Amino acid sequence: MKEKIIHKAQNLFLTLGFKSVTMDDIANELGISKKTIYVHFKNKTKLVEAVTFEVFDNICQGIDCICSTASNPIEELYAIKMFVMQHLKKEKASPQFQLKKYYPNISQQLYWKQFEKMQKSVKESLQKGIDTGLFRPNIDIDFISRIYFTGMVGIKDETYFPKDKFSMEYLLEHFLEYHLRAIVTEKGIGILNKHINKSIVKHETFPPTGL
């Protein structure tokens, strides 16, 4: 029952938002009493925490699977970008913004979990790129992995990148190109340009304002 509660709460939270969904809503959707939920979660905050880290773990598993099968680190980053976009399409209520506003402690825990995970995976990806001649051998892996994380967090801040001017797909696509152009070798630029050209052919993704 605990897993069913988490799964149903996850769907509701991502669709309607952490704030608006009540324990009564979740109980009604499951056809159970609210007391049953409280057997497993003493309050809504504990349920939000469980859902947040369940989603995080699922995303990490998906990324790990991509990293283990990608042919090279450039392909890997573009595959992760597509995976992230597919995940974001399921989110209808800006869950990260609401998490930060209404559950700051959980948001902070998630932030550091994301940092630790990304540091590890990006460092491994950068080293793989150096070893295969796709990334420049003199790059500072620790510095770039931290800059990459900071950038990925930064582009999600609607204060600086409002949704009415920049779609998330646009931001991810252009940040990834920005990141890779700074570190690729001549060998790597060929693979990168192939992905950029493929993206342009499929759909030209510009901000709505034409910036």
Kinemage of the C-alpha trace (Angstrom):
@kinemage 1
@onewidth
@group {chain A} dominant
@subgroup {mainchain}
@vectorlist {calphas} color= white
{ca met a 1} P 0.000 0.000 0.000
{ca lys a 2} L 2.851 2.373 0.777
{ca glu a 3} L 4.165 2.155 -2.797
{ca lys a 4} L 0.659 2.724 -4.184
{ca ile a 5} L 0.304 5.854 -2.078
{ca ile a 6} L 3.662 7.185 -3.279
{ca his a 7} L 2.841 6.434 -6.917
{ca lys a 8} L -0.595 8.096 -6.781
{ca ala a 9} L 0.744 11.094 -4.837
{ca gln a 10} L 3.542 11.480 -7.375
{ca asn a 11} L 1.088 11.690 -10.277
{ca leu a 12} L -1.055 14.236 -8.462
{ca phe a 13} L 1.858 16.355 -7.231
{ca leu a 14} L 3.499 16.551 -10.663
{ca thr a 15} L 0.197 17.371 -12.347
{ca leu a 16} L -1.461 19.698 -9.840
{ca gly a 17} L 1.384 20.821 -7.581
{ca phe a 18} L 2.578 20.054 -4.078
{ca lys a 19} L 0.565 22.866 -2.508
{ca ser a 20} L -2.880 22.244 -3.974
{ca val a 21} L -3.051 18.457 -3.513
{ca thr a 22} L -4.362 17.445 -0.083
{ca met a 23} L -4.206 14.148 1.772
{ca asp a 24} L -7.977 13.885 1.210
{ca asp a 25} L -7.414 14.186 -2.552
{ca ile a 26} L -4.903 11.339 -2.497
{ca ala a 27} L -7.146 9.156 -0.322
{ca asn a 28} L -10.137 9.756 -2.598
{ca glu a 29} L -8.113 8.907 -5.710
{ca leu a 30} L -7.000 5.647 -4.118
{ca gly a 31} L -10.396 4.825 -2.659
{ca ile a 32} L -9.012 4.527 0.859
{ca ser a 33} L -9.408 6.446 4.102
{ca lys a 34} L -7.041 9.258 5.008
{ca lys a 35} L -6.149 7.284 8.141
{ca thr a 36} L -4.599 4.600 5.955
{ca ile a 37} L -2.191 7.140 4.488
{ca tyr a 38} L -1.233 8.304 7.971
{ca val a 39} L -0.314 4.739 8.895
{ca his a 40} L 2.563 5.023 6.405
{ca phe a 41} L 3.248 8.781 6.492
{ca lys a 42} L 2.716 10.788 9.665
{ca asn a 43} L 2.063 13.990 7.716
{ca lys a 44} L 2.005 15.471 4.222
{ca thr a 45} L 5.599 16.682 4.486
{ca lys a 46} L 6.815 13.103 4.959
{ca leu a 47} L 4.821 12.035 1.900
{ca val a 48} L 6.226 14.897 -0.181
{ca glu a 49} L 9.713 13.875 0.915
{ca ala a 50} L 9.126 10.236 -0.062
{ca val a 51} L 7.730 11.224 -3.461
{ca thr a 52} L 10.557 13.688 -4.127
{ca phe a 53} L 13.298 11.157 -3.496
{ca glu a 54} L 11.419 8.406 -5.340
{ca val a 55} L 11.334 10.637 -8.439
{ca phe a 56} L 15.009 11.508 -7.949
{ca asp a 57} L 15.995 7.819 -7.700
{ca asn a 58} L 14.005 6.952 -10.841
{ca ile a 59} L 15.706 9.726 -12.797
{ca cys a 60} L 19.116 8.588 -11.539
{ca gln a 61} L 18.406 5.025 -12.684
{ca gly a 62} L 17.445 6.283 -16.128
{ca ile a 63} L 20.597 8.381 -16.403
{ca asp a 64} L 22.784 5.490 -15.201
{ca cys a 65} L 21.269 3.281 -17.902
{ca ile a 66} L 22.051 5.896 -20.570
{ca cys a 67} L 25.629 6.326 -19.316
{ca ser a 68} L 26.260 2.579 -19.435
{ca thr a 69} L 25.049 2.180 -23.026
{ca ala a 70} L 26.006 5.431 -24.815
{ca ser a 71} L 28.699 5.092 -27.471
{ca asn a 72} L 30.507 8.277 -26.416
{ca pro a 73} L 30.083 11.129 -23.886
{ca ile a 74} L 28.593 13.549 -26.437
{ca glu a 75} L 25.920 11.036 -27.435
{ca glu a 76} L 25.437 10.413 -23.719
{ca leu a 77} L 24.699 14.065 -22.924
{ca tyr a 78} L 22.216 14.386 -25.773
{ca ala a 79} L 20.469 11.168 -24.729
{ca ile a 80} L 20.216 12.488 -21.164
{ca lys a 81} L 18.796 15.748 -22.516
{ca met a 82} L 16.048 13.818 -24.335
{ca phe a 83} L 15.366 11.741 -21.214
{ca val a 84} L 15.049 14.897 -19.098
{ca met a 85} L 12.711 16.495 -21.650
{ca gln a 86} L 10.444 13.440 -21.633
{ca his a 87} L 10.340 13.591 -17.846
{ca leu a 88} L 9.598 17.330 -17.780
{ca lys a 89} L 6.631 16.863 -20.120
{ca lys a 90} L 4.941 14.912 -17.313
{ca glu a 91} L 5.270 17.893 -14.978
{ca lys a 92} L 2.391 20.358 -15.305
{ca ala a 93} L 2.714 22.469 -12.158
{ca ser a 94} L 6.350 23.644 -11.768
{ca pro a 95} L 7.006 21.118 -8.969
{ca gln a 96} L 10.581 22.254 -8.278
{ca phe a 97} L 9.458 25.850 -7.804
{ca gln a 98} L 6.676 24.767 -5.433
{ca leu a 99} L 9.021 22.435 -3.577
{ca lys a 100} L 11.456 25.283 -2.993
{ca lys a 101} L 8.683 27.646 -1.868
{ca tyr a 102} L 6.605 25.384 0.373
{ca tyr a 103} L 9.080 22.665 1.411
{ca pro a 104} L 12.485 24.405 1.542
{ca asn a 105} L 14.153 21.745 3.708
{ca ile a 106} L 13.253 18.978 1.263
{ca ser a 107} L 14.284 21.200 -1.631
{ca gln a 108} L 17.690 21.777 -0.043
{ca gln a 109} L 18.197 18.044 0.538
{ca leu a 110} L 17.297 17.377 -3.091
{ca tyr a 111} L 19.707 20.085 -4.246
{ca trp a 112} L 22.677 18.387 -2.582
{ca lys a 113} L 21.624 14.947 -3.771
{ca gln a 114} L 21.508 16.317 -7.309
{ca phe a 115} L 24.892 17.972 -6.860
{ca glu a 116} L 26.548 14.763 -5.623
{ca lys a 117} L 24.995 12.680 -8.391
{ca met a 118} L 25.848 15.133 -11.153
{ca gln a 119} L 29.382 15.661 -9.893
{ca lys a 120} L 30.034 11.941 -10.121
{ca ser a 121} L 28.407 11.338 -13.505
{ca val a 122} L 29.754 14.488 -15.189
{ca lys a 123} L 33.306 13.846 -13.969
{ca glu a 124} L 33.154 10.319 -15.357
{ca ser a 125} L 31.758 11.632 -18.648
{ca leu a 126} L 34.474 14.289 -18.922
{ca gln a 127} L 37.213 11.772 -18.246
{ca lys a 128} L 35.745 9.423 -20.835
{ca gly a 129} L 35.729 12.282 -23.334
{ca ile a 130} L 39.400 13.033 -22.660
{ca asp a 131} L 40.352 9.359 -22.936
{ca thr a 132} L 38.599 9.016 -26.298
{ca gly a 133} L 39.993 12.250 -27.728
{ca leu a 134} L 36.634 14.053 -27.871
{ca phe a 135} L 37.406 16.528 -25.088
{ca arg a 136} L 40.548 18.601 -24.637
{ca pro a 137} L 43.113 16.896 -22.362
{ca asn a 138} L 43.899 20.071 -20.405
{ca ile a 139} L 40.397 20.794 -19.075
{ca asp a 140} L 39.878 21.052 -15.308
{ca ile a 141} L 37.376 18.257 -14.675
{ca asp a 142} L 36.384 19.322 -11.172
{ca phe a 143} L 35.849 22.959 -12.191
{ca ile a 144} L 33.835 22.128 -15.318
{ca ser a 145} L 31.629 19.608 -13.520
{ca arg a 146} L 30.719 22.295 -10.974
{ca ile a 147} L 30.116 24.926 -13.658
{ca tyr a 148} L 27.903 22.450 -15.521
{ca phe a 149} L 25.810 21.799 -12.424
{ca thr a 150} L 25.507 25.521 -11.687
{ca gly a 151} L 24.384 26.172 -15.255
{ca met a 152} L 21.815 23.383 -15.256
{ca val a 153} L 20.321 24.700 -12.027
{ca gly a 154} L 20.505 28.300 -13.245
{ca ile a 155} L 18.577 27.831 -16.478
{ca lys a 156} L 15.624 26.497 -14.475
{ca asp a 157} L 15.338 29.773 -12.565
{ca glu a 158} L 12.331 31.549 -14.072
{ca thr a 159} L 13.520 34.856 -12.607
{ca tyr a 160} L 16.224 34.955 -15.276
{ca phe a 161} L 14.695 32.634 -17.881
{ca pro a 162} L 10.916 33.241 -17.849
{ca lys a 163} L 8.791 30.602 -19.556
{ca asp a 164} L 7.146 33.153 -21.843
{ca lys a 165} L 10.548 33.901 -23.400
{ca phe a 166} L 12.448 30.618 -23.164
{ca ser a 167} L 11.128 27.083 -23.435
{ca met a 168} L 12.974 24.485 -21.372
{ca glu a 169} L 13.803 22.596 -24.556
{ca tyr a 170} L 15.464 25.715 -25.960
{ca leu a 171} L 17.442 26.267 -22.758
{ca leu a 172} L 18.647 22.658 -22.503
{ca glu a 173} L 19.608 22.512 -26.171
{ca his a 174} L 21.586 25.745 -26.152
{ca phe a 175} L 23.188 25.256 -22.757
{ca leu a 176} L 24.401 21.817 -23.848
{ca glu a 177} L 25.903 23.269 -27.030
{ca tyr a 178} L 27.495 26.093 -25.010
{ca his a 179} L 28.998 23.560 -22.591
{ca leu a 180} L 30.334 21.199 -25.247
{ca arg a 181} L 31.797 23.844 -27.569
{ca ala a 182} L 34.030 24.953 -24.695
{ca ile a 183} L 35.625 21.531 -24.214
{ca val a 184} L 35.511 19.520 -27.469
{ca thr a 185} L 38.475 18.771 -29.715
{ca glu a 186} L 38.387 18.835 -33.518
{ca lys a 187} L 37.359 15.195 -33.355
{ca gly a 188} L 34.541 16.028 -30.960
{ca ile a 189} L 33.231 19.012 -32.913
{ca gly a 190} L 32.210 16.727 -35.787
{ca ile a 191} L 29.949 14.672 -33.525
{ca leu a 192} L 28.595 17.812 -31.864
{ca asn a 193} L 27.763 19.502 -35.175
{ca lys a 194} L 25.951 16.375 -36.297
{ca his a 195} L 23.635 16.636 -33.296
{ca ile a 196} L 23.131 20.376 -33.734
{ca asn a 197} L 22.248 19.963 -37.409
{ca lys a 198} L 19.902 17.085 -36.599
{ca ser a 199} L 18.121 19.269 -34.053
{ca ile a 200} L 17.751 22.135 -36.546
{ca val a 201} L 16.288 19.810 -39.179
{ca lys a 202} L 13.786 18.263 -36.749
{ca his a 203} L 12.563 21.509 -35.242
{ca glu a 204} L 14.042 24.947 -34.969
{ca thr a 205} L 13.504 25.798 -31.308
{ca phe a 206} L 13.677 29.548 -30.741
{ca pro a 207} L 12.346 31.584 -27.814
{ca pro a 208} L 8.786 32.847 -28.447
{ca thr a 209} L 10.038 36.428 -28.511
{ca gly a 210} L 12.626 35.671 -31.176
{ca leu a 211} L 15.545 36.595 -28.902
